[in-house]
Amino acid sequence: MNEILIQDTSDFFKEKYGNVPTEIVLSPGRINIIGEHIDYNDGYVLPAAIDKIICFTFNKNNSDTANIQAIDLKESIVIDVTKEEIVSEIVWTNYLRGVLFQLKLKGHKIGGFNCAFSSNIPIGSGLSSSAALECGFLFGINKMFNLGIKPIDMALMGQSAEHWVGINCGIMDQFSSVMGLENKVIKIDCRTLDYTYHDADFVDYSLILLDSNVSHSLYTSEYNNRRIECDEGLSIINDNHPEINSFRDCNEELLIGLKSKMTDNVFKRSLYAVKEIKRVIQACAALDKGDIKTLGELMFETHQGLSKDYEVSCAELDYLVDLAKAEEDIIGSRLMGGGFGGCTITLVKKGSENAIKEKFTKLYAAQFNIELKIYDVKISNGTSLYKTN
């Protein structure tokens, strides 16, 4: 499927700009096995790049103008790369403008270029298409103009670009989009950016994403609210225990001792963060031992925490996880991404995938009158240059 996307994007570029692209960049979406909403809480996360991508095509045009075509949206923009960036009403363009702003901020000088891109990452499904957009765009510019930006710095600049847009995200999405490796998950220490790869061998189970096909409007405001609540919880912990500067250095017993000093919401958000950081460590140990059933149990626990303590789930996602819990051939499932819609990530016994898909599709439609979208995913490489034959 990616080969067709690459060919179609390249053909569009040639027809639009009159020559073949000099750079073709593939930038993947990501999944997160466990560790949700923990990247901005100084914890650990366990993401991986996947085989759903944005394909970018580029060449220089010897001007000061960037001509950019979003093929799927049938929209285009023209940007003067010598001028300061301002936020636009056309939302998708802001992720690219944010990248250009970061380049200027870091003192990188670039010329004009042509760009066209197309994607098979489902939008709004929690697969971080925005990080793929930022990182693929930056990767291509870095290659074209020989800027020498290192991969981890690209991830950090992509994160800063998203902050510029107004989403105060952690580092996980951009890091996994850039640094992913085929058949590996990445344990990222979000405080230090130290990372280790772990084999992603799910043995007798397949990874399936069940897309609720809903995207509730609460996401942006509530995401930022969760960050504020977590900051407040950590501040209260630090006021009472000055040696503790991070949820990762806290434990449940200590937190419960401070419950009376916190609002109910601040306590619940903090409790989720402390528990989830511990679950990531346990998940890595389970993967290293090939203990996929324990990994699945941890995923179910994470969903419970996200739904009841962090309160970022919704009726549709809770329903899909409840269905999963009732199935003998499913050992783990949870919402993935920011919440309030998007996908669940589910471990399904090999051989039973089709039966599960058919059953869940019918039950979900009957419950919500919404079509359930389903994606099989494989763990793949991070953002890279496509080499033509």
N, C-alpha and C positions, 0 to 999 in steps of 0.2 A: 504493500500500500504506500509506503514512503517513497519507493522508486517512482511511482506514478505521480505523486505530489511534486517530487523534485523535477521531473521532466516537464510537467505542466507549468510549474513556476518559471523554469528556465525558458520555455517556449513563450510564455507571456512577456517576460523581460525582453527577449529578442524582438518580438513584435512591437512592443511599446517603445523601446529605446533604440532599436535599429542595429544592435550588436549583441554578442553573447556576453553573459556575465563573466567577470574575471574571478569573482569569489562567490562560492555557494556555501552557505553556513546552515547547519542543522542545529536547532536549539530545542531541547526536549522539555516537556512538562515533567512533573515529579509526583511521586506518591510519598507518603510518610507512613512508615510501618507503625510507629508509636512515638509519642512525645509531642502531642498537639498543644499549641499555645504555650510552648515552653521555650521557644527560641528567644523571645524577648524577656524571659524570666531567668536568664543566665543558667539554664539547665542544659540537658542533652537532648538531641533529637536523632531520629533514625530514618532519614529519607533515602530515596534513590531516584535517579533519572529513569524515564520510561520511554518506550518506543512510539510515543505520540509526540509530534514535533511541529515547530514552525520552520519552514524553509525560507531562507533569505537569499536573494540574489543581488549582487552589487557590481558596479564598476565606477571608476572616477570619471568626471565629466569636464575637468579643466575649467571650473567656474567657482563661484562662491555659493552656489545654490545646490541644496539637496532636494531631489525630486523623489518622492516616496509614494509607492502605490500599495494600498491594502487590497489585494486581489479579491479576497472573499467578501469584503464589504463594498467593493466597487467604488472605493473612495480614494482620493489622493490628496497630498499636501505638498507645498513648496516652501522650503525654509532657507533663509539666508543664514549660512553657518557663521557669518562674522558678527551677527547681532545677538543681543541678549535674548534669552528665551522667556516668554510669558505663558502662563497657563491658558489653554484654549478651551472653548466650549465643546470641541470635538474630542471626546474622552480618550480614545485610543491613541491619539497623537501625543498626548501628554507624557506617556511612558517613554516615547522617543525623544521628545523635547527635554525630558528630565535627564536622559543620557547625555544629550548634547550640552546641557547645562553643567553636568558633572565634568565633562571633558574640558570645558572652559575653566571651571573652578580649579582643576588640577594643572592648568597651564598647557594643555595639549592643543596644538593648532592643526586644523584639518582644512581640506579644500572641499569643493562640491563633489557630489556623487549622485548616481542613480541607484534606486533600490526598489525592489518589488518583493513582497512576501505573501505566503499562503500557509495555512495551518490545518492540521487534523486533530489538534488538541480541543476537546469540547469546551466551549466558553461557559463559565459559571459553574463548572463541575468540581471545583476545588483542586484542579490539577496544575494550578499556578501558571496559566498562560501568560500572565503579566510578567512574571520573572523570565519566562522563555523569550518574551518580546524584548525586554530590556537587555538580557544577556546576549542574545543572538545578534541584535543590532550593534551593541558595543563590540562584540567579537569581530564582526565584519569590518567595522571602522578601524579597529586596532590592526587588523591584517592589511587592509588597503593602504593605510598611511604609516605602517611600521612604527606604531607608537610604543611598543615594548611593554604594554600593560600586562602584569602577571595575572594568572587565572583567579587567585584569591582576591586580588585588587579589583578585578572585573566584577566579582560577586558583590563586593562591598560598594562599588560604584552603582551597580544595579539596585541594591537596597536603598542607597541614598536617592536614586532617581525616583523610586516608589515613594519615599518620604516626601520628595518634592511635589509629587502628585497629590499627596494628602493621606496616604495609607501608611501608618506608623508601624510597618512590618518588622519582624526580626530578620535574621540573616539566612534562615533555612532554605527558603525557596530558591534564591539566587545561587546560594552555595551548591545546592544539589544539582541545579541546572547546569552549572559550569563544571563541577568536579565529579559528576557521576561516572561510574564504571560499570560495564556490562556484568550482570550477575553478582553485583556487590551492593550492599547497603552501606551508608556512611554514618558512623556515630560521630556527631559533631558536638564538641564542647563549645557552647555558644558564648561562654565568657572569654575563652582564650583563642577560639577558632582552631584548636588542635583537633585532629580528626583521625579516625581509624576506619579501615574497611573491614567488613565482615561478610562472609559468604552468604548469599541469599538463596540457599537451597531449602525450598519448602517441601522437599521430599515428595510425599504422596498428595500434595495439595496444590491447587491453582489459585492465583490471585485474580479476583474478579471485582470490578468496580460497579456498584449498582447506583446509577445516577437518578436521584429523586426527581430530577427535571423541574425542581423549584429553586428559586433564588429569592429569599425574603429580603425586603428592603432594610431590615434592621442591621445588616452586616457591618457597614462602615462605621456607623455611630456606636454600635455595641462593641465592636472590636476595640475601638479607642477607649471606650468606657472600661473594658476589662483591664487594659493596661493601666489606667488610672487607679482602679481598685487594687490591683496587684502592687503597684507602687506604694499605695497607702498601707497595705498590709505589711509590706517589707519595712516601711518606715517605723511602724509600731513595734515590730520585732526588734529592729535595730535600737530604738529608744530604750527598750527594756533589756536588751542583750547586745551591747555595742560591738561585741566580737563577731556578730552575725551580720553579714552584708549581702547575703544571697539566700534564696529559698533552698538551694542545694546544701547549705550548711545548717539548715533547720531540720527538725523532726516533728512528727505528729504530736508527741507528748508535750514538747515545748509550746507548740502552736495552740494546743487545746488549753494550756495554762494561761494564754493571753486572750482567749475568746471573749471574755467580758469587756475587754478594751477595744474590741472591733465591732463594727456593724455586722449584721448577719451576712450581708453580701460579701464584704471584705474578708470575713473569716472563711466563707465557702470558697472564694477564689484562691485564697492562700492555701487552704487545705488541698485543693485539687493540684496546685502547682507542686507542693511538697511530695504528694503521692505519685504524681506523674513522672517527676524526675527519677524517683526510685524505680518506677516501672521500666524506664528505658534501660537502666543498668541491668535489670533482671531479664529484659528481652534480649539484650546482647549475649548474656550468658546462655540463655535458652537456644539462640541461634547457633552459637559456637558448639553446643552439645548436640545439635540436631533435634532438640526437644521442641517440636513445632506445636504440640498440644499445649504446652505451657505458654508459648507465645500467643496462641489463640485465646487462652484464658485472660491473659493480660490485656489483649485488645478489647474483650468484653468489659473488663474492669474500667478501661479508659473511657469507653462510651458511657458507662454509668456515671463516671465523674464529670464528663463533658455535659451530660444531660442534666444531672441533678445539682452538682456543685458549681460548675462553671456556667451552666445555663446558656449554652450556645447551640443546642440541638433544636429540633422542631418536630411536630407530630409525624411528618413523613419519614424523617430519618429514624426516629424512635420505632416506628412501625417496622421498617426494614430490618433493624437490629433485633427486634422481638421475633420476627419471622425466622431470622437466622438462628437465634437461640433454641428454637423449637426443632431444628433440623439436625438429625444425627450426623449427616455428612458435612456439616459446617462446624468448624472448631473455633472460629473467631470472627468478629465483625465489629466495626465501629464507624462513626462518622469520621470523615477525613477533611482537613482544611479548616477554614475559619468557622464554618457552621452556618446555621440558618438556611440550609439547603446544600446543594452539591451532592457528593457521593458518599456511600459507605464503602470501605475496603474490607473484603471478605475472603476468608480462606476456605475453599470448597474442595472436597475430596475429588481427586481426579476420576473421571468416568461418570460422575453425577452432575457435571456442570450443566448440561442441556436440560435435564429434568428440573434442576433448581431454577434455572432461568425461566423456563416455561411456567412453572408454578408461581414464582414470585411476580412475574409480569401480570398474570391473571388476577392474583390476589390484590396487588397494588392498584391496578386499574379499577377493580371493584370497590376498593376502600376510598380512593381519592378521585377517581375519574381522571387520572393522569397517566400518560404513557411512561413506563419505566424504561430508561435507556441503560444498556449494559455494555461494558467494555472489558475485554480481556487485555491484560497488560503484561509486558515482559520488561524486566529491568535492563536498562541499556546504558550507553555511553552519554556523557555530558556534551555540552556545546562543542562542536567540532567543525572543521573545514571538510566539506565533501570533496572527495577526489574523483574526478571523472575518469572513466576508463580510457 
